[in-house]
Amino acid sequence: MKFDYPNIFRLLPFFLLLVSPLASAASAQQMFKNENAIVFETMDGQKTDAFEGFIEVPENRNQPHSRMIPVQYVRFPATGSVKDSPATRSPIIYLSGGPGGSGIQTARYPGFRYPLFMALRQHGDVIALDQRGTGASKVVDKCQSGQHIPLTEAVTDQQLTALYQSAALACVKQWTEQGVDVNGYTTVESAHDIDDLRRHLKADKVVLWGISYGSHLALASLKEIPNSIDKLVIASAEGLNQTVKLPRRTDAYFQRLQMAINTQTAAAIAYPDVKALMKRVHRQLEVKPVRLAIPVKDGEPVDLLFQRYHMQILASSMIADPHRGVPTLLSLYWDLDNGILKTLPQVLRRGYFNDSEISFDLMPLAMDVASGITDERLDLVNQQAESSLLGLVLNFPMPHLNKEIVDLDLGDDFRTEAVSDVPTLLLTGTLDGRTYIDAQIEATAGLSKLTHVLVENAGHNLFMRSPEVTEVIHQFLNGDDITKERIIIELPAFLPAG
């Protein structure tokens, strides 16, 4: 259960693509095998000419007779004028986060990254990629494991872990019986999908543009296909041994959040010590969980015994971006600390805990388990989790499922840092609650041509927080010197008026 905003709101079904007179304009441009000219439409009605296409790749390249699976994409053709002609520019491939996010859906979300997809076309074709097992490339159904979490009974951390381990193994068994090669869903396989896509697009090299898990895939690609990469643009970087975050770094994030809160007088009075507030609420929920009925649209309310681990899961899902979930999260903690059940039902009605049956999508489950964690780091994580605010919940269900799927783990060689002289732009939000500043510096320490720009007060999903972010990306892709080491954006109101 990893939280990236496109995943929280759940992926919508693959878009309806309408072929119209607008599409005929796109069809006049170069088309590659398995492509169709389309009119791409966002959820808020913006339209542009594009191409939808796919490649077929082995489900598991380590198996000589592996079945072939599709990897789908939408290609937005290059526009604008730069030094080189569009035909000679490296295509820009967008790598979504999660793992499990859909690049195509990311381009469709209203008020999200569509303008940046369009802006980057001046540097070359921009590819919204649905990585293997995601979005339109998904060929394996979600698994309902048959394992249920008791919604109205107290559950220990150990019981929850055991339930998820049993559920994961049950799902692997189901998928295997359906003819799925679970061991093909790894970051290494996805990196080679990128190289197959590069060849499909008849490009010498590609630019990789990724965020969160997408940066994890980009860094792995530097090791797997080093001669195929022109440049990297990554944000909210997750290193190759950082699938499981260090709990102490999460605690340090809350200290940075406190410093931001203290810049706002009313918020500083309401939340003078966020870490102490969280500890109190967690202790209260340990001693006396809260019984409530969760409102459900068009259905009967769901009874829930709201426990400490539920609160930690909510916190993990809401700290990624200060401009989104953090103000609500602070209000929720304050209410619970004062015995008020006002904010909690409003948050829970979004569907966090409505279904007691444990289910998995193959791609995000397998990718995380395959990337795994070194034994040394796991010992450190377990040690830090004992006293940290969120324990092991931030990356749930990792490391709980570490090495539970036989032969899937990619090994410690995979988890060594990428060493490369490929030009790389790293964008880091100082209030990112999922991938932390120190960790991002570590993740990119082996990159000799790194340009690092801090986005002050931004969180995990920082691309659209300031037009200066787009400007810096343009400068980087143009090969211009970037003198701006820091972009500053306004903080949200942590204590909204009224």
Helices and strands as residue ranges (DSSP letters): H 5-8, H 21-27, E 35-41, E 47-58, E 68-76, G 86-88, E 92-95, H 103-108, H 114-119, G 120-123, E 126-129, G 135-137, E 143-148, H 157-177, G 182-184, H 187-200, E 206-211, H 213-224, G 226-228, E 229-235, H 247-261, H 265-270, H 274-287, E 290-294, E 302-306, H 308-318, H 326-337, H 343-348, E 357-360, H 362-371, H 375-385, G 393-395, H 412-415, E 424-429, H 437-443, E 450-456, H 467-478, E 486-488
